[in-house]
Amino acid sequence: MIAWGFGLIGTWLVFLATRHVYRVMPIALLNPMVTSVTILSATLLFVHLPYSSWSTGSHWYTALLGPATVSFAVPLHKHWDTLKRHAPEMSAALLAGSFTAILSTIALARELHLSNRMVDSLAPRSVTTPIAMAVSNRVGGAPDLTAIFVILTGVIGALIGPKLVRFLRLRHGVSIGALLGMGAHGIGTARAFEFSDLIGTIASLSMIIAGFVASIAIPIAVFLFNVSPK
């Protein structure tokens, strides 16, 4: 019961506290997705609480990821004309980005001689968590492990994304949004909305398209690379 309460209420309180800190000091390393995960992980280790016990309460937040992703449809409607105008180049860029992320992840994992289950868990790391976990389960990976890889990818992407925007001298909102949404999915999209509503909208669409492509391409890629458990 204590573990359930900590998973449900403790996680919520930690997130509220870290979000408040980030609003006061909007530094990339203080992003709630970084600090809350760090605090929760350290707490579990300190009190010797198994992850499985903590997740009995926190799994409700995982269940809310689906509706949260669907809510991105609201800003899409607002900027529909802009999306239609840039549909061809966005589609080409996101397809290329999705396939590059999937194939490079699987190829690198195989080169490092990781286990089949680890490779299957890594393959969906470049898409938003609810889709990644579903795809991971479908191809034989560990959904919880996949969620960790997704968060790490998103955090790293959110940290280096703005620097990459400056380095590449990107000026158009479509380019910036596509970079953050494709490269850092949900966390990158949240970061994109800090730039502007348009950039956040493009990022959310990029994340959704990447998830759609991944749900089809990853099972095929896993089969072709012969990495699924026999």
ChimeraX commands (.cxc) that place a marker at each C-alpha (Angstrom):
marker #1 position 0.00,0.00,0.00 radius 0.5
marker #1 position 2.86,2.37,0.86 radius 0.5
marker #1 position 4.60,1.56,-2.42 radius 0.5
marker #1 position 1.36,2.14,-4.33 radius 0.5
marker #1 position 0.87,5.52,-2.65 radius 0.5
marker #1 position 4.43,6.57,-3.35 radius 0.5
marker #1 position 4.11,5.52,-6.99 radius 0.5
marker #1 position 0.91,7.50,-7.47 radius 0.5
marker #1 position 1.14,10.48,-5.14 radius 0.5
marker #1 position 4.91,10.71,-4.65 radius 0.5
marker #1 position 5.56,10.77,-8.38 radius 0.5
marker #1 position 3.00,13.53,-8.83 radius 0.5
marker #1 position 4.47,15.65,-6.01 radius 0.5
marker #1 position 8.02,15.24,-7.31 radius 0.5
marker #1 position 6.93,16.33,-10.78 radius 0.5
marker #1 position 5.10,19.39,-9.42 radius 0.5
marker #1 position 8.17,20.41,-7.42 radius 0.5
marker #1 position 10.59,19.97,-10.32 radius 0.5
marker #1 position 8.26,21.78,-12.70 radius 0.5
marker #1 position 8.12,24.74,-10.32 radius 0.5
marker #1 position 11.92,24.83,-10.15 radius 0.5
marker #1 position 12.13,24.75,-13.95 radius 0.5
marker #1 position 9.69,27.64,-14.26 radius 0.5
marker #1 position 11.77,29.71,-11.85 radius 0.5
marker #1 position 15.07,28.68,-13.46 radius 0.5
marker #1 position 14.39,27.57,-17.08 radius 0.5
marker #1 position 17.70,25.78,-17.58 radius 0.5
marker #1 position 17.77,22.75,-19.87 radius 0.5
marker #1 position 19.37,20.50,-17.25 radius 0.5
marker #1 position 16.55,21.39,-14.84 radius 0.5
marker #1 position 13.87,20.09,-17.20 radius 0.5
marker #1 position 11.34,18.16,-15.08 radius 0.5
marker #1 position 11.87,15.07,-17.21 radius 0.5
marker #1 position 15.51,15.09,-16.13 radius 0.5
marker #1 position 15.22,16.12,-12.50 radius 0.5
marker #1 position 12.07,14.17,-11.60 radius 0.5
marker #1 position 13.46,10.92,-13.04 radius 0.5
marker #1 position 16.75,11.47,-11.21 radius 0.5
marker #1 position 15.03,12.19,-7.88 radius 0.5
marker #1 position 12.64,9.24,-8.18 radius 0.5
marker #1 position 15.43,6.84,-9.16 radius 0.5
marker #1 position 17.61,7.98,-6.26 radius 0.5
marker #1 position 14.68,7.61,-3.86 radius 0.5
marker #1 position 13.91,4.07,-4.99 radius 0.5
marker #1 position 17.55,3.12,-4.52 radius 0.5
marker #1 position 17.78,4.79,-1.11 radius 0.5
marker #1 position 14.67,3.12,0.35 radius 0.5
marker #1 position 15.37,-0.17,-1.48 radius 0.5
marker #1 position 11.98,-0.11,-3.15 radius 0.5
marker #1 position 11.73,-2.41,-6.19 radius 0.5
marker #1 position 10.68,-0.79,-9.45 radius 0.5
marker #1 position 7.84,-3.28,-9.80 radius 0.5
marker #1 position 6.37,-2.13,-6.48 radius 0.5
marker #1 position 6.62,1.55,-7.39 radius 0.5
marker #1 position 5.04,0.96,-10.80 radius 0.5
marker #1 position 1.86,-0.48,-9.25 radius 0.5
marker #1 position 0.82,3.10,-8.52 radius 0.5
marker #1 position 2.64,4.99,-11.25 radius 0.5
marker #1 position 1.25,2.89,-14.11 radius 0.5
marker #1 position -1.77,5.23,-14.18 radius 0.5
marker #1 position 0.48,7.95,-15.57 radius 0.5
marker #1 position 1.64,5.62,-18.31 radius 0.5
marker #1 position -2.00,4.98,-19.21 radius 0.5
marker #1 position -2.54,8.74,-19.61 radius 0.5
marker #1 position 0.23,9.05,-22.21 radius 0.5
marker #1 position -2.14,7.94,-24.96 radius 0.5
marker #1 position -4.79,10.65,-24.37 radius 0.5
marker #1 position -2.00,13.21,-23.88 radius 0.5
marker #1 position -0.59,12.37,-27.32 radius 0.5
marker #1 position -4.04,12.67,-28.92 radius 0.5
marker #1 position -4.44,16.15,-27.39 radius 0.5
marker #1 position -1.75,17.42,-29.76 radius 0.5
marker #1 position -4.49,17.44,-32.43 radius 0.5
marker #1 position -5.76,20.76,-31.04 radius 0.5
marker #1 position -2.79,22.93,-32.19 radius 0.5
marker #1 position -2.64,20.94,-35.45 radius 0.5
marker #1 position -6.10,22.24,-36.33 radius 0.5
marker #1 position -5.03,25.80,-35.52 radius 0.5
marker #1 position -2.09,25.74,-37.96 radius 0.5
marker #1 position -3.66,23.50,-40.59 radius 0.5
marker #1 position -2.96,25.88,-43.50 radius 0.5
marker #1 position 0.74,26.04,-42.71 radius 0.5
marker #1 position 0.91,22.27,-42.42 radius 0.5
marker #1 position -0.72,21.77,-45.82 radius 0.5
marker #1 position 1.65,24.28,-47.44 radius 0.5
marker #1 position 4.75,22.45,-46.21 radius 0.5
marker #1 position 3.40,18.90,-46.38 radius 0.5
marker #1 position 5.69,17.57,-49.19 radius 0.5
marker #1 position 9.01,18.60,-47.66 radius 0.5
marker #1 position 7.91,17.63,-44.16 radius 0.5
marker #1 position 6.79,14.19,-45.30 radius 0.5
marker #1 position 10.08,13.52,-47.11 radius 0.5
marker #1 position 12.19,14.73,-44.19 radius 0.5
marker #1 position 10.25,12.80,-41.55 radius 0.5
marker #1 position 10.26,9.56,-43.53 radius 0.5
marker #1 position 14.01,9.86,-44.01 radius 0.5
marker #1 position 14.52,10.71,-40.34 radius 0.5
marker #1 position 12.34,7.85,-39.12 radius 0.5
marker #1 position 14.04,5.19,-41.23 radius 0.5
marker #1 position 17.49,6.54,-40.38 radius 0.5
marker #1 position 16.74,6.43,-36.64 radius 0.5
marker #1 position 15.31,2.91,-36.76 radius 0.5
marker #1 position 17.96,1.32,-38.98 radius 0.5
marker #1 position 20.92,3.03,-37.33 radius 0.5
marker #1 position 19.71,1.98,-33.88 radius 0.5
marker #1 position 19.31,-1.67,-34.84 radius 0.5
marker #1 position 22.59,-1.73,-36.79 radius 0.5
marker #1 position 24.57,-0.15,-33.94 radius 0.5
marker #1 position 22.98,-2.45,-31.35 radius 0.5
marker #1 position 23.92,-5.50,-33.40 radius 0.5
marker #1 position 27.44,-4.17,-33.90 radius 0.5
marker #1 position 27.76,-3.90,-30.11 radius 0.5
marker #1 position 26.57,-7.54,-29.85 radius 0.5
marker #1 position 23.63,-6.70,-27.60 radius 0.5
marker #1 position 21.11,-9.40,-26.83 radius 0.5
marker #1 position 18.07,-9.86,-29.03 radius 0.5
marker #1 position 15.74,-8.60,-26.29 radius 0.5
marker #1 position 17.89,-5.50,-25.78 radius 0.5
marker #1 position 17.92,-4.76,-29.51 radius 0.5
marker #1 position 14.14,-5.16,-29.72 radius 0.5
marker #1 position 13.77,-2.82,-26.74 radius 0.5
marker #1 position 16.08,-0.21,-28.30 radius 0.5
marker #1 position 14.55,-0.22,-31.78 radius 0.5
marker #1 position 11.51,2.00,-30.94 radius 0.5
marker #1 position 13.51,4.53,-28.87 radius 0.5
marker #1 position 12.96,7.34,-31.40 radius 0.5
marker #1 position 9.17,7.60,-31.02 radius 0.5
marker #1 position 6.87,8.79,-28.26 radius 0.5
marker #1 position 6.53,6.54,-25.20 radius 0.5
marker #1 position 3.04,4.99,-25.62 radius 0.5
marker #1 position 3.75,3.99,-29.23 radius 0.5
marker #1 position 7.29,2.86,-28.41 radius 0.5
marker #1 position 6.12,0.62,-25.58 radius 0.5
marker #1 position 3.41,-0.95,-27.73 radius 0.5
marker #1 position 5.84,-1.59,-30.59 radius 0.5
marker #1 position 8.46,-2.96,-28.19 radius 0.5
marker #1 position 5.96,-5.44,-26.77 radius 0.5
marker #1 position 4.93,-6.45,-30.28 radius 0.5
marker #1 position 8.47,-7.28,-31.47 radius 0.5
marker #1 position 9.53,-9.04,-28.27 radius 0.5
marker #1 position 11.25,-6.24,-26.35 radius 0.5
marker #1 position 10.77,-5.07,-22.76 radius 0.5
marker #1 position 8.33,-2.11,-22.76 radius 0.5
marker #1 position 9.58,-0.72,-19.43 radius 0.5
marker #1 position 13.15,-0.78,-20.71 radius 0.5
marker #1 position 12.03,0.85,-23.94 radius 0.5
marker #1 position 10.42,3.66,-21.95 radius 0.5
marker #1 position 13.79,4.38,-20.33 radius 0.5
marker #1 position 15.51,4.53,-23.72 radius 0.5
marker #1 position 12.78,6.83,-25.03 radius 0.5
marker #1 position 13.18,9.21,-22.07 radius 0.5
marker #1 position 16.96,9.26,-22.47 radius 0.5
marker #1 position 16.61,9.99,-26.18 radius 0.5
marker #1 position 14.12,12.77,-25.49 radius 0.5
marker #1 position 16.21,14.36,-22.73 radius 0.5
marker #1 position 19.40,14.32,-24.81 radius 0.5
marker #1 position 17.51,15.66,-27.81 radius 0.5
marker #1 position 15.93,18.45,-25.77 radius 0.5
marker #1 position 19.34,19.40,-24.40 radius 0.5
marker #1 position 21.27,19.52,-27.67 radius 0.5
marker #1 position 18.35,20.41,-29.98 radius 0.5
marker #1 position 18.41,24.20,-29.36 radius 0.5
marker #1 position 22.20,24.21,-29.77 radius 0.5
marker #1 position 21.83,22.31,-33.05 radius 0.5
marker #1 position 19.24,24.84,-34.23 radius 0.5
marker #1 position 21.76,27.65,-33.67 radius 0.5
marker #1 position 24.62,25.67,-35.22 radius 0.5
marker #1 position 22.60,24.91,-38.37 radius 0.5
marker #1 position 21.24,28.48,-38.37 radius 0.5
marker #1 position 17.66,27.30,-38.71 radius 0.5
marker #1 position 15.20,30.18,-38.88 radius 0.5
marker #1 position 11.92,28.73,-40.15 radius 0.5
marker #1 position 9.52,27.37,-37.56 radius 0.5
marker #1 position 8.79,24.29,-39.67 radius 0.5
marker #1 position 12.46,23.29,-39.74 radius 0.5
marker #1 position 12.96,23.85,-36.01 radius 0.5
marker #1 position 9.77,22.03,-35.07 radius 0.5
marker #1 position 10.54,19.05,-37.29 radius 0.5
marker #1 position 14.02,18.74,-35.80 radius 0.5
marker #1 position 12.79,18.79,-32.20 radius 0.5
marker #1 position 9.74,16.57,-32.78 radius 0.5
marker #1 position 11.57,13.98,-34.86 radius 0.5
marker #1 position 14.72,13.94,-32.74 radius 0.5
marker #1 position 13.26,14.18,-29.24 radius 0.5
marker #1 position 9.54,13.24,-29.60 radius 0.5
marker #1 position 7.39,14.21,-26.58 radius 0.5
marker #1 position 10.08,15.93,-24.54 radius 0.5
marker #1 position 11.32,17.75,-27.62 radius 0.5
marker #1 position 7.76,18.81,-28.43 radius 0.5
marker #1 position 7.33,20.27,-24.95 radius 0.5
marker #1 position 10.59,22.14,-25.48 radius 0.5
marker #1 position 9.40,23.30,-28.91 radius 0.5
marker #1 position 6.29,24.93,-27.46 radius 0.5
marker #1 position 8.64,27.09,-25.39 radius 0.5
marker #1 position 9.85,28.62,-28.67 radius 0.5
marker #1 position 6.42,29.31,-30.18 radius 0.5
marker #1 position 3.02,27.76,-30.76 radius 0.5
marker #1 position 3.84,27.10,-34.44 radius 0.5
marker #1 position 7.12,25.36,-33.68 radius 0.5
marker #1 position 5.43,23.24,-31.03 radius 0.5
marker #1 position 2.66,22.31,-33.46 radius 0.5
marker #1 position 5.14,21.21,-36.13 radius 0.5
marker #1 position 7.05,19.22,-33.51 radius 0.5
marker #1 position 3.87,17.45,-32.37 radius 0.5
marker #1 position 2.97,16.53,-35.95 radius 0.5
marker #1 position 6.52,15.29,-36.55 radius 0.5
marker #1 position 6.29,13.14,-33.44 radius 0.5
marker #1 position 2.96,11.65,-34.54 radius 0.5
marker #1 position 4.18,10.88,-38.07 radius 0.5
marker #1 position 7.38,9.32,-36.71 radius 0.5
marker #1 position 5.28,7.14,-34.42 radius 0.5
marker #1 position 3.04,6.02,-37.29 radius 0.5
marker #1 position 6.05,5.14,-39.47 radius 0.5
marker #1 position 7.73,3.31,-36.60 radius 0.5
marker #1 position 4.67,1.19,-35.83 radius 0.5
marker #1 position 4.87,-0.20,-39.36 radius 0.5
marker #1 position 8.60,-0.11,-40.08 radius 0.5
marker #1 position 10.10,-1.46,-36.84 radius 0.5
marker #1 position 8.49,-4.95,-36.95 radius 0.5
marker #1 position 9.60,-5.25,-40.57 radius 0.5
marker #1 position 13.13,-4.01,-39.81 radius 0.5
marker #1 position 13.45,-6.35,-36.83 radius 0.5
marker #1 position 12.39,-9.28,-39.01 radius 0.5
marker #1 position 14.75,-8.34,-41.86 radius 0.5
marker #1 position 17.68,-7.89,-39.50 radius 0.5
marker #1 position 16.80,-11.22,-37.89 radius 0.5
marker #1 position 17.01,-9.87,-34.34 radius 0.5
marker #1 position 13.73,-11.10,-32.91 radius 0.5
marker #1 position 13.90,-13.92,-30.37 radius 0.5
marker #1 position 13.59,-17.32,-31.98 radius 0.5
marker link #1:1,2 radius 0.2
marker link #1:2,3 radius 0.2
marker link #1:3,4 radius 0.2
marker link #1:4,5 radius 0.2
marker link #1:5,6 radius 0.2
marker link #1:6,7 radius 0.2
marker link #1:7,8 radius 0.2
marker link #1:8,9 radius 0.2
marker link #1:9,10 radius 0.2
marker link #1:10,11 radius 0.2
marker link #1:11,12 radius 0.2
marker link #1:12,13 radius 0.2
marker link #1:13,14 radius 0.2
marker link #1:14,15 radius 0.2
marker link #1:15,16 radius 0.2
marker link #1:16,17 radius 0.2
marker link #1:17,18 radius 0.2
marker link #1:18,19 radius 0.2
marker link #1:19,20 radius 0.2
marker link #1:20,21 radius 0.2
marker link #1:21,22 radius 0.2
marker link #1:22,23 radius 0.2
marker link #1:23,24 radius 0.2
marker link #1:24,25 radius 0.2
marker link #1:25,26 radius 0.2
marker link #1:26,27 radius 0.2
marker link #1:27,28 radius 0.2
marker link #1:28,29 radius 0.2
marker link #1:29,30 radius 0.2
marker link #1:30,31 radius 0.2
marker link #1:31,32 radius 0.2
marker link #1:32,33 radius 0.2
marker link #1:33,34 radius 0.2
marker link #1:34,35 radius 0.2
marker link #1:35,36 radius 0.2
marker link #1:36,37 radius 0.2
marker link #1:37,38 radius 0.2
marker link #1:38,39 radius 0.2
marker link #1:39,40 radius 0.2
marker link #1:40,41 radius 0.2
marker link #1:41,42 radius 0.2
marker link #1:42,43 radius 0.2
marker link #1:43,44 radius 0.2
marker link #1:44,45 radius 0.2
marker link #1:45,46 radius 0.2
marker link #1:46,47 radius 0.2
marker link #1:47,48 radius 0.2
marker link #1:48,49 radius 0.2
marker link #1:49,50 radius 0.2
marker link #1:50,51 radius 0.2
marker link #1:51,52 radius 0.2
marker link #1:52,53 radius 0.2
marker link #1:53,54 radius 0.2
marker link #1:54,55 radius 0.2
marker link #1:55,56 radius 0.2
marker link #1:56,57 radius 0.2
marker link #1:57,58 radius 0.2
marker link #1:58,59 radius 0.2
marker link #1:59,60 radius 0.2
marker link #1:60,61 radius 0.2
marker link #1:61,62 radius 0.2
marker link #1:62,63 radius 0.2
marker link #1:63,64 radius 0.2
marker link #1:64,65 radius 0.2
marker link #1:65,66 radius 0.2
marker link #1:66,67 radius 0.2
marker link #1:67,68 radius 0.2
marker link #1:68,69 radius 0.2
marker link #1:69,70 radius 0.2
marker link #1:70,71 radius 0.2
marker link #1:71,72 radius 0.2
marker link #1:72,73 radius 0.2
marker link #1:73,74 radius 0.2
marker link #1:74,75 radius 0.2
marker link #1:75,76 radius 0.2
marker link #1:76,77 radius 0.2
marker link #1:77,78 radius 0.2
marker link #1:78,79 radius 0.2
marker link #1:79,80 radius 0.2
marker link #1:80,81 radius 0.2
marker link #1:81,82 radius 0.2
marker link #1:82,83 radius 0.2
marker link #1:83,84 radius 0.2
marker link #1:84,85 radius 0.2
marker link #1:85,86 radius 0.2
marker link #1:86,87 radius 0.2
marker link #1:87,88 radius 0.2
marker link #1:88,89 radius 0.2
marker link #1:89,90 radius 0.2
marker link #1:90,91 radius 0.2
marker link #1:91,92 radius 0.2
marker link #1:92,93 radius 0.2
marker link #1:93,94 radius 0.2
marker link #1:94,95 radius 0.2
marker link #1:95,96 radius 0.2
marker link #1:96,97 radius 0.2
marker link #1:97,98 radius 0.2
marker link #1:98,99 radius 0.2
marker link #1:99,100 radius 0.2
marker link #1:100,101 radius 0.2
marker link #1:101,102 radius 0.2
marker link #1:102,103 radius 0.2
marker link #1:103,104 radius 0.2
marker link #1:104,105 radius 0.2
marker link #1:105,106 radius 0.2
marker link #1:106,107 radius 0.2
marker link #1:107,108 radius 0.2
marker link #1:108,109 radius 0.2
marker link #1:109,110 radius 0.2
marker link #1:110,111 radius 0.2
marker link #1:111,112 radius 0.2
marker link #1:112,113 radius 0.2
marker link #1:113,114 radius 0.2
marker link #1:114,115 radius 0.2
marker link #1:115,116 radius 0.2
marker link #1:116,117 radius 0.2
marker link #1:117,118 radius 0.2
marker link #1:118,119 radius 0.2
marker link #1:119,120 radius 0.2
marker link #1:120,121 radius 0.2
marker link #1:121,122 radius 0.2
marker link #1:122,123 radius 0.2
marker link #1:123,124 radius 0.2
marker link #1:124,125 radius 0.2
marker link #1:125,126 radius 0.2
marker link #1:126,127 radius 0.2
marker link #1:127,128 radius 0.2
marker link #1:128,129 radius 0.2
marker link #1:129,130 radius 0.2
marker link #1:130,131 radius 0.2
marker link #1:131,132 radius 0.2
marker link #1:132,133 radius 0.2
marker link #1:133,134 radius 0.2
marker link #1:134,135 radius 0.2
marker link #1:135,136 radius 0.2
marker link #1:136,137 radius 0.2
marker link #1:137,138 radius 0.2
marker link #1:138,139 radius 0.2
marker link #1:139,140 radius 0.2
marker link #1:140,141 radius 0.2
marker link #1:141,142 radius 0.2
marker link #1:142,143 radius 0.2
marker link #1:143,144 radius 0.2
marker link #1:144,145 radius 0.2
marker link #1:145,146 radius 0.2
marker link #1:146,147 radius 0.2
marker link #1:147,148 radius 0.2
marker link #1:148,149 radius 0.2
marker link #1:149,150 radius 0.2
marker link #1:150,151 radius 0.2
marker link #1:151,152 radius 0.2
marker link #1:152,153 radius 0.2
marker link #1:153,154 radius 0.2
marker link #1:154,155 radius 0.2
marker link #1:155,156 radius 0.2
marker link #1:156,157 radius 0.2
marker link #1:157,158 radius 0.2
marker link #1:158,159 radius 0.2
marker link #1:159,160 radius 0.2
marker link #1:160,161 radius 0.2
marker link #1:161,162 radius 0.2
marker link #1:162,163 radius 0.2
marker link #1:163,164 radius 0.2
marker link #1:164,165 radius 0.2
marker link #1:165,166 radius 0.2
marker link #1:166,167 radius 0.2
marker link #1:167,168 radius 0.2
marker link #1:168,169 radius 0.2
marker link #1:169,170 radius 0.2
marker link #1:170,171 radius 0.2
marker link #1:171,172 radius 0.2
marker link #1:172,173 radius 0.2
marker link #1:173,174 radius 0.2
marker link #1:174,175 radius 0.2
marker link #1:175,176 radius 0.2
marker link #1:176,177 radius 0.2
marker link #1:177,178 radius 0.2
marker link #1:178,179 radius 0.2
marker link #1:179,180 radius 0.2
marker link #1:180,181 radius 0.2
marker link #1:181,182 radius 0.2
marker link #1:182,183 radius 0.2
marker link #1:183,184 radius 0.2
marker link #1:184,185 radius 0.2
marker link #1:185,186 radius 0.2
marker link #1:186,187 radius 0.2
marker link #1:187,188 radius 0.2
marker link #1:188,189 radius 0.2
marker link #1:189,190 radius 0.2
marker link #1:190,191 radius 0.2
marker link #1:191,192 radius 0.2
marker link #1:192,193 radius 0.2
marker link #1:193,194 radius 0.2
marker link #1:194,195 radius 0.2
marker link #1:195,196 radius 0.2
marker link #1:196,197 radius 0.2
marker link #1:197,198 radius 0.2
marker link #1:198,199 radius 0.2
marker link #1:199,200 radius 0.2
marker link #1:200,201 radius 0.2
marker link #1:201,202 radius 0.2
marker link #1:202,203 radius 0.2
marker link #1:203,204 radius 0.2
marker link #1:204,205 radius 0.2
marker link #1:205,206 radius 0.2
marker link #1:206,207 radius 0.2
marker link #1:207,208 radius 0.2
marker link #1:208,209 radius 0.2
marker link #1:209,210 radius 0.2
marker link #1:210,211 radius 0.2
marker link #1:211,212 radius 0.2
marker link #1:212,213 radius 0.2
marker link #1:213,214 radius 0.2
marker link #1:214,215 radius 0.2
marker link #1:215,216 radius 0.2
marker link #1:216,217 radius 0.2
marker link #1:217,218 radius 0.2
marker link #1:218,219 radius 0.2
marker link #1:219,220 radius 0.2
marker link #1:220,221 radius 0.2
marker link #1:221,222 radius 0.2
marker link #1:222,223 radius 0.2
marker link #1:223,224 radius 0.2
marker link #1:224,225 radius 0.2
marker link #1:225,226 radius 0.2
marker link #1:226,227 radius 0.2
marker link #1:227,228 radius 0.2
marker link #1:228,229 radius 0.2
marker link #1:229,230 radius 0.2
view
